[in-house]
Amino acid sequence: MSIMSDAYMKMYPMEAKEKKTSGKSTPVLDIPEFKQAWDLHRETSMDIVKRFEYMAQCVGYTDKDTEAIKESKEIIAANLKTILDHIYYEKLIKDPWLSRWFRDETGQIATKYVDVRRAKQQKFLLRILECKFDEDFLNHVRWVGAIHVPTFGLEEMYIPMRLNIALWGHIHQYLFNLFAEELRDDPDKLRRITTAWTRLFWLVIDLYHIEYLPSWM
């Protein structure tokens, strides 16, 4: 058994069990509404662009939101170091639960590892700010998530979904506080930018966790 397949079986032990068919068909797909939903699920699981477009439609993300995110570039660029320092050095490593993923074998905070994660997050945010949401970017987001799942990456790089969501929750909160301070005299711009980032965060979170929730689940 290969390292990858062994990791897969550890993560999904039910897949290693012998399966016996009952010989009966599954009538649920004979129902048009269920069939349509299943086809949509399969299509958006295999085609990353269609998935993004479908999810964008679900959350109401449009080109206007992309323009709003572009408007926020200067604010974020000017405060990027402060944002990341706050998230990694004040929030994550001091949280009694979240900090466990940043500790070494002795139980101490692995400072160099925290620095590496912070640097990678910086590159990721800067790429988002390019606003080039093409197939290459969408696959990049999916890949970033996939390498943290034992099935496709390395077991020691596994990061629980709840930690990812907590990380994006901290970034979301900090950005909104920052926007509220910087744009306090322009409520319309504040509304457009915060709405756009909220929608984009949900799109990124969905793509990032595709391999955490395989289509067969």
DONU-90916 format. One line per 10 residues: number of its first residue (from 1); their letters; for each residue z, x, y of N, C-alpha, C, O. Coordinates in steps of 0.02 Angstrom, whole numbers, plus 50000, padded with zeros to 5 digits. Atoms other than C-alpha are relative to their C-alpha. Example, Ala and Ser with C-alpha at 12.3 -4.5 7.8 and 13.67 -1.06 7.14 Angstrom:
1) AS) 50000:50045:49941:50390:50615:49775:50000:50045:50060:50033:50097:50059; 49997:49958:49941:50357:50684:49947:50037:49961:50055:50045:49986:50110;
//
This chain:
1) MSIMSDAYMK) 50000:50043:49940:50000:50000:50000:50000:50044:50062:50039:50092:50066; 50004:49960:49939:49954:50069:50172:50060:49987:50045:50097:49939:50035; 49945:50009:49953:50078:50091:50313:49993:49934:50037:50042:49898:50048; 50012:50062:49962:49996:49948:50409:50014:49938:49958:50046:49891:49981; 49990:50059:50042:49995:49828:50262:50074:49993:49981:50099:49937:49975; 49929:50002:50015:50174:49875:50219:50039:49970:50058:50084:49930:50049; 49967:50027:49940:50227:49839:50398:49986:49925:50006:50029:49886:50026; 50018:50071:49997:50133:49674:50389:50043:49958:49953:50068:49905:49971; 49961:50036:50049:50224:49621:50231:50073:49996:50019:50107:49947:50003; 49931:50001:49977:50391:49667:50307:50009:49948:50054:50060:49914:50058;
11) MYPMEAKEKK) 49996:50047:49944:50354:49563:50460:49989:49928:49976:50021:49882:50002; 50016:50067:50025:50282:49415:50363:50009:49999:49924:49959:49996:49888; 49988:49997:50072:50365:49419:50189:49970:49940:49962:49955:49946:49902; 50028:50058:50034:50300:49244:50151:49928:50012:49977:49904:49979:49931; 50069:49985:50018:50125:49318:50143:49995:50039:49934:49942:50040:49903; 50000:49960:50061:50175:49429:49996:50012:49956:49938:50001:49978:49882; 49986:50045:50056:50224:49280:49890:49936:49972:49970:49886:49960:50005; 50058:50029:50033:50103:49212:49761:49992:49928:50023:50040:49891:50028; 50014:50067:49975:50019:49054:49822:49962:49961:49947:49914:49986:49917; 50033:50043:50049:49969:48911:49709:49974:49938:50035:50010:49905:50073;
21) TSGKSTPVLD) 50030:50059:49969:49851:48774:49762:50018:49937:49962:50025:49938:49900; 49984:50064:50032:49893:48593:49727:49937:49965:49976:49940:49916:49939; 50063:50031:50020:49709:48554:49704:49982:49940:50042:49931:49907:50030; 50012:50058:49958:49721:48421:49838:49973:50023:50068:49990:50076:50093; 50028:49984:49934:49623:48419:50000:50051:49984:50055:50099:49948:50043; 49956:50013:49943:49706:48417:50171:49964:49950:50046:49920:49970:50084; 50037:50052:49963:49650:48251:50250:50009:50003:50076:49972:49970:50112; 49987:50000:49929:49721:48294:50421:49938:50020:50040:49928:49994:50095; 50059:49979:49963:49558:48381:50472:49944:49948:49997:49892:49957:50029; 50048:50055:50000:49464:48221:50430:50009:49955:50060:49966:49914:50076;
31) IPEFKQAWDL) 49986:50039:49940:49544:48145:50584:49966:50036:50059:49983:50093:50073; 50039:49968:49946:49425:48180:50732:50042:50038:50051:50025:50093:50071; 49959:49969:49948:49563:48219:50857:50031:50066:49974:50033:50115:50011; 49971:49940:50029:49647:48345:50740:49946:50053:49989:49957:50113:50000; 50055:49954:50012:49480:48422:50695:49979:50033:50066:49967:50094:50068; 50019:49973:49934:49437:48443:50880:50052:50051:50024:50034:50104:50051; 49947:49954:49979:49607:48523:50915:49998:50064:49959:50009:50118:49987; 50002:49941:50043:49590:48641:50766:49941:50045:50018:49948:50106:50021; 50059:49961:49981:49414:48694:50815:50011:50037:50066:49991:50095:50074; 49985:49968:49936:49473:48729:50992:50049:50058:49990:50041:50111:50021;
41) HRETSMDIVK) 49951:49947:50015:49620:48830:50925:49966:50061:49970:49979:50117:49991; 50035:49945:50032:49507:48936:50814:49953:50036:50049:49950:50097:50051; 50048:49971:49953:49377:48961:50949:50035:50043:50053:50011:50097:50069; 49964:49963:49948:49504:49016:51081:50041:50057:49971:50065:50100:50008; 49965:49945:50032:49590:49129:50954:49952:50059:49987:49973:50116:49988; 50048:49948:50017:49430:49224:50914:49961:50026:50061:49939:50084:50061; 50038:49980:49941:49345:49228:51085:50049:50007:50059:50073:49958:50086; 49948:49985:49949:49459:49312:51214:49981:49971:50068:50025:49949:50105; 50022:50027:49935:49354:49256:51364:50010:49924:50002:50034:49897:50051; 49992:50072:50002:49352:49074:51309:50074:49981:50001:50094:49930:50030;
51) RFEYMAQCVG) 49928:50013:49998:49539:49084:51280:50027:50003:50071:50064:49959:50093; 49977:49993:49931:49569:49147:51457:49976:49941:50042:50014:49913:50082; 50028:50056:49961:49453:49014:51529:50036:49935:49984:50050:49895:50029; 49966:50062:50019:49537:48876:51430:50072:49998:50027:50093:49948:50054; 49931:49998:49975:49714:48932:51474:50002:49997:50076:50048:49968:50105; 50004:50005:49927:49661:48954:51656:49993:49928:50022:50022:49906:50072; 50010:50072:49985:49604:48773:51655:50066:49963:49989:50082:49918:50028; 49937:50033:50015:49771:48721:51577:50051:50009:50056:50086:49961:50074; 49950:49986:49948:49877:48804:51712:49973:49990:50071:50010:49995:50120; 50029:50013:49935:49755:48767:51853:49980:50062:50038:49974:50061:50100;
61) YTDKDTEAIK) 50020:49938:49967:49706:48948:51888:49926:49999:50018:49884:49985:49975; 50070:50001:49977:49546:48962:51993:49986:50064:50040:50029:50107:50047; 50020:49942:49959:49451:49089:52098:50043:50004:50064:50053:50059:50090; 49957:49999:49941:49561:49037:52245:50065:50038:49986:50092:50070:50030; 49940:49964:50018:49710:49106:52151:49987:50075:49998:50029:50115:50018; 50019:49929:50001:49619:49271:52124:49999:50028:50071:50022:50083:50083; 50002:49979:49930:49588:49281:52311:50070:50006:50029:50084:50051:50068; 49931:49997:49976:49771:49245:52344:50036:50063:49974:50075:50094:50011; 49970:49939:50028:49824:49387:52228:49974:50062:50036:50011:50109:50048; 50028:49945:49961:49706:49503:52321:50035:50005:50067:50046:50061:50093;
71) ESKEIIAANL) 49965:50000:49936:49795:49452:52481:50069:50033:49994:50095:50059:50043; 49932:49973:50010:49960:49511:52405:49999:50075:49986:50053:50106:49981; 50005:49929:50019:49895:49686:52365:50040:50046:50046:50077:50089:50022; 49967:49955:49953:49959:49768:52523:50076:49997:49994:50110:50048:49999; 49928:50009:50006:50133:49696:52502:50026:50036:49938:50076:50072:49940; 49978:49971:50063:50147:49750:52321:49991:50076:50000:50036:50113:49980; 50014:49928:49998:50067:49922:52347:50053:50037:50041:50075:50091:50023; 49951:49967:49956:50189:49961:52488:50070:50000:49970:50112:50040:49990; 49933:50006:50029:50338:49911:52381:50002:50014:49925:50052:50000:49892; 50005:49992:50072:50280:49959:52206:50056:50044:49970:50086:50026:49919;
81) KTILDHIYYE) 49947:49955:50025:50403:50103:52183:50068:49964:49999:50105:49969:49951; 49937:50036:49995:50548:49995:52240:50004:49946:49947:50057:49935:49916; 50003:50054:50050:50494:49852:52126:50016:50028:49931:50059:50001:49896; 49992:49972:50067:50484:49961:51971:50068:50033:49991:50098:50029:49937; 49934:49970:50004:50643:50058:52010:50053:49946:49988:50099:49954:49948; 49952:50055:50007:50736:49893:52026:49998:49972:49930:50050:49961:49899; 50007:50031:50066:50666:49822:51863:50027:50046:49945:50066:50024:49903; 49982:49955:50054:50691:49976:51755:50068:50034:50008:50105:50041:49960; 49939:49961:49991:50836:50071:51833:50061:49959:50021:50117:49982:50017; 49945:50042:49980:50940:49926:51897:50010:49940:49955:50066:49917:49944;
91) KLIKDPWLSR) 49995:50060:50041:50900:49780:51783:50002:50016:49925:50052:50005:49892; 50007:49993:50072:50839:49829:51609:50051:50046:49967:50080:50027:49916; 49956:49953:50034:50946:49981:51571:50074:49983:50010:50117:50013:49978; 49931:50019:49988:51104:49898:51638:50018:49933:49968:50076:49914:49965; 49988:50064:50033:51083:49733:51548:50031:50014:49931:50003:50054:49893; 49966:49984:50063:51205:49732:51399:49957:49985:49938:49968:50015:49885; 50042:50016:50057:51073:49655:51285:49932:50035:50003:49912:50066:49954; 50066:49971:49994:50905:49715:51350:50001:50076:49996:49952:50106:49974; 49997:49927:49998:50963:49895:51369:49998:50031:49930:49986:50091:49924; 49998:49972:50068:50976:49915:51179:49932:50029:49979:49929:50074:49937;
101) WFRDETGQIA) 50067:49975:50017:50787:49943:51171:49982:50063:50040:49927:50090:50033; 50012:49939:49961:50803:50090:51291:50051:50054:49984:50060:50102:50022; 49949:49951:50020:50938:50186:51197:49975:50045:49943:49933:50025:49903; 50019:49954:50053:50921:50338:51085:50047:49992:49940:50087:49945:49938; 49961:50005:50061:51003:50372:50916:50075:50005:50013:50115:49981:49973; 49928:49992:49984:51169:50415:51000:50027:49941:50039:50087:49937:50053; 49977:50058:49962:51175:50251:51095:49995:50008:50075:50013:49963:50113; 50007:49987:49928:51138:50331:51264:49931:49977:50023:49883:49975:49984; 50064:50019:49971:51000:50274:51381:49952:50059:49995:49968:50114:50018; 50051:49948:50007:50843:50374:51339:49959:50003:50065:49908:49969:50072;
111) TKYVDVRRAK) 50029:49998:49933:50798:50419:51518:49925:50014:50001:49888:49981:50037; 50071:49983:50001:50631:50498:51478:49957:49942:49975:49902:49930:50000; 50037:50058:50027:50578:50346:51377:49996:49945:50053:49944:49912:50060; 50000:50050:49946:50628:50231:51522:49947:50019:50052:49911:49976:50077; 50049:49976:49952:50522:50339:51638:49928:49986:49975:49884:49968:50014; 50067:50013:50029:50373:50323:51519:49983:49927:50004:49927:49909:50023; 50013:50072:49998:50390:50134:51507:49986:49978:50073:49943:49936:50085; 50010:50018:49930:50404:50122:51697:49930:50021:50023:49897:49983:50058; 50066:49975:49981:50247:50229:51720:49944:49956:49971:49894:49943:50005; 50051:50043:50031:50149:50121:51598:49997:49932:50033:49944:49902:50041;
121) QQKFLLRILE) 49998:50064:49966:50207:49963:51684:49966:50005:50068:49934:49958:50091; 50032:49989:49935:50149:50036:51850:49923:49997:49993:49889:49964:50032; 50072:50000:50012:49974:50067:51780:49976:49930:49985:49922:49909:50007; 50018:50069:50019:49972:49891:51708:49997:49955:50061:49949:49916:50069; 49999:50041:49939:50019:49810:51874:49942:50018:50046:49911:49974:50077; 50056:49978:49957:49891:49914:51968:49934:49974:49973:49889:49957:50012; 50062:50027:50029:49757:49858:51846:49994:49926:50014:49939:49901:50026; 50001:50071:49983:49806:49677:51874:49976:49990:50072:49936:49945:50086; 50018:50006:49929:49788:49704:52061:49927:50014:50014:49902:49998:50068; 50072:49991:49992:49607:49757:52035:49964:49933:49997:49908:49926:50022;
131) CKFDEDFLNH) 50028:50068:50004:49576:49572:51997:49932:49998:49965:49890:49957:49982; 50061:50001:50040:49437:49613:51874:50017:49970:49932:50027:50007:49883; 49979:50034:50061:49478:49484:51742:49941:49988:49954:49925:49931:49936; 50058:50004:50045:49330:49524:51631:50023:50011:49928:50083:50018:49915; 49983:49993:50070:49323:49543:51442:50037:50065:49986:50082:50066:49944; 49966:49935:50010:49376:49726:51452:50073:49995:50019:50116:50020:49983; 49931:50008:49978:49533:49682:51550:50039:49956:49952:50096:49972:49934; 49966:50047:50045:49576:49535:51437:50017:50032:49934:50072:50022:49907; 49987:49964:50063:49560:49642:51281:50053:50054:50009:50092:50069:49964; 49949:49949:49986:49666:49776:51365:50069:49968:49998:50115:49996:49969;
141) VRWVGAIHVP) 49936:50035:50000:49807:49650:51393:50021:49984:49928:50078:49993:49908; 49986:50016:50070:49793:49595:51211:50021:50062:49962:50067:50060:49921; 49985:49937:50035:49795:49776:51151:50070:50025:50018:50106:50048:49975; 49934:49978:49978:49949:49818:51255:50054:49963:49962:50105:49991:49943; 49952:50039:50039:50040:49677:51168:49998:50018:49926:50050:50024:49894; 50009:49988:50071:49969:49716:50996:50034:50064:49976:50060:50066:49920; 49971:49937:50022:50032:49896:50990:50076:49996:49993:50107:50041:49965; 49927:50009:50006:50210:49830:51003:50019:49953:49943:50076:49934:49937; 49987:50042:50059:50192:49724:50846:49989:50044:49938:49937:50076:49933; 50007:49956:50058:50221:49815:50679:49935:49991:49961:49910:50038:49931;
151) TFGLEEMYIP) 50061:50013:50037:50068:49732:50604:49942:50044:50022:49902:50067:49982; 50056:49963:49972:49950:49826:50720:50020:50067:50030:49978:50111:50039; 49978:49939:49968:50055:49962:50799:50048:50039:49956:50040:50042:49895; 49949:49961:50036:50204:50070:50749:50065:49961:50002:50083:49932:50053; 49938:50039:50004:50366:49993:50690:50051:50022:50053:50087:49980:50080; 49951:49977:49951:50468:50104:50807:49982:49978:50071:50023:49984:50117; 50021:50023:49934:50367:50034:50953:50009:49924:50008:49992:49896:50060; 49992:50074:49997:50410:49853:50911:50046:49979:50057:50101:50006:50065; 49960:50028:49946:50473:49757:51061:50001:49924:49991:49947:49893:49992; 49996:50072:50011:50536:49578:51034:49968:49961:50057:49969:49982:50115;
161) MRLNIALWGH) 50032:50042:49949:50444:49440:51125:50048:49982:50056:50029:49980:50114; 49951:50020:49949:50603:49388:51214:50012:50055:50052:50026:50041:50110; 49993:49945:49953:50615:49562:51292:49941:50002:50048:49949:50014:50108; 50060:50002:49958:50436:49550:51355:50006:49945:50053:49992:49956:50112; 49993:50056:49953:50470:49380:51432:50054:50014:50051:50047:49996:50110; 49947:49983:49953:50631:49443:51509:49974:50050:50052:49990:50044:50111; 50028:49951:49954:50537:49591:51584:49956:49965:50053:49964:49978:50112; 50043:50034:49953:50405:49478:51661:50039:49951:50044:50020:49938:50101; 49957:50043:49959:50542:49360:51718:50032:50038:50057:50037:50013:50113; 49970:49958:49948:50626:49502:51813:49948:50017:50053:49962:50015:50113;
171) IHQYLFNLFA) 50053:49983:49953:50460:49555:51891:49982:49940:50043:49975:49945:50104; 50017:50063:49965:50419:49374:51936:50052:49986:50054:50035:49972:50111; 49947:50015:49953:50588:49349:52019:50000:50048:50059:50006:50028:50117; 49999:49950:49947:50580:49512:52116:49941:49991:50047:49949:49995:50108; 50059:50010:49958:50403:49481:52177:50009:49940:50046:49991:49943:50105; 49993:50060:49959:50446:49306:52237:50050:50011:50056:50040:49987:50112; 49952:49984:49947:50598:49369:52332:49967:50045:50053:49979:50037:50113; 50035:49955:49954:50488:49505:52408:49951:49961:50043:49948:49970:50104; 50049:50041:49963:50351:49381:52457:50036:49955:50051:50013:49947:50107; 49963:50045:49955:50480:49262:52531:50024:50037:50063:50024:50009:50117;
181) EELRDDPDKL) 49977:49960:49943:50546:49403:52642:49941:50021:50044:49945:50016:50105; 50058:49974:49962:50376:49474:52693:49960:49944:50033:49930:49955:50086; 50043:50054:49975:50292:49305:52722:50040:49941:50027:50016:49884:50028; 49957:50054:49975:50436:49206:52796:49970:49964:50060:49988:49907:50073; 50030:50031:49941:50331:49172:52952:49932:49969:49984:49898:49943:50029; 50065:50028:50020:50178:49115:52853:50009:49960:49935:49987:49983:49882; 49984:50039:50060:50234:48977:52731:49939:49981:49959:49944:49976:49898; 50060:50019:50038:50056:48927:52684:49976:50058:49956:49959:50049:49898; 50021:49941:50039:50011:49105:52630:50051:50013:49945:50032:50032:49889; 49947:49991:50050:50178:49117:52539:49989:49953:49941:49995:49973:49884;
191) RRITTAWTRL) 50011:50050:50053:50140:48958:52442:49940:50019:49958:49943:50016:49897; 50061:49983:50038:49964:49015:52394:50011:50061:49955:49989:50061:49897; 49990:49938:50038:50020:49188:52337:50049:49989:49942:50036:50012:49886; 49951:50011:50054:50173:49132:52238:49972:49955:49946:49986:49965:49887; 50032:50044:50050:50074:48993:52154:49951:50039:49957:49950:50030:49896; 50051:49961:50036:49935:49113:52107:50033:50048:49949:50011:50053:49892; 49966:49953:50045:50055:49241:52033:50034:49964:49942:50035:49990:49886; 49968:50038:50054:50149:49109:51934:49948:49982:49947:49961:49990:49887; 50053:50019:50048:49987:49048:51854:49975:50062:49962:49964:50059:49902; 50025:49939:50032:49928:49226:51820:50050:50027:49950:50031:50051:49897;
201) FWLVIDLYHI) 49949:49976:50046:50093:49273:51740:49996:49964:49934:50002:49995:49881; 50005:50039:50063:50074:49133:51613:49938:50020:49961:49940:50022:49899; 50062:49978:50034:49896:49190:51574:50010:50068:49967:49989:50079:49910; 49986:49934:50027:49952:49370:51550:50047:49996:49940:50035:50028:49889; 49951:50008:50055:50100:49318:51441:49966:49971:49938:49981:49992:49882; 50036:50030:50058:49985:49213:51331:49958:50053:49965:49962:50060:49904; 50043:49949:50030:49859:49355:51303:50041:50055:49968:50024:50080:49914; 49958:49945:50023:49995:49485:51281:50031:49985:49932:50040:50030:49891; 49964:50018:50061:50076:49388:51139:49955:49970:49945:49981:49939:49898; 50045:50027:50051:49921:49339:51038:50019:50026:49931:50023:49987:49884;
211) EYLPSWM) 49985:49971:50065:49967:49459:50897:50072:49987:49978:50089:49998:49920; 49932:50020:50019:50149:49404:50902:49998:49933:49964:50041:49919:49922; 50007:50067:50030:50091:49230:50852:49930:49994:49969:49886:49963:50000; 50066:50003:50031:49945:49250:50731:49975:49929:49992:50014:49882:49987; 50031:50067:50002:49823:49104:50721:50022:49959:49940:50026:49897:49945; 49981:50038:50059:49878:49058:50545:50070:49970:50006:50088:49926:49966; 49933:50028:49992:50055:49024:50608:49996:49933:50036:50047:49901:50048;
//
